[in-house]
């Protein structure tokens, strides 16, 4: 049995690709926290309306991705079905706190992303024990 979560984000106004990347980073960080995992979100899809036609694209852009697998059902502390009515409030609070405490959030998420350092980093910046 697998559980999958999809998120459809429909902004009220058109966004640039850079703005969409910022929104994607926001959700990627939120899911790291909610799933207590180093798993990176899959590549997003973008939908564009050209007249009456919907065009769907898989969007690839420069980013660091680790090899962590998606958390298993029993490994994820968050029940997304129970969050259905409150997920928007959680996203809004996450966005406000990221703006308020920016550098602290970015540093914490940088550690949680599971990116391994080169051994040269450890020689230059030894860990304090």
Beta strands, then each sheet from edge to edge (+ up, - down):
strand 1: 45-50
strand 2: 53-58
sheet 1: 1+ 2-
end
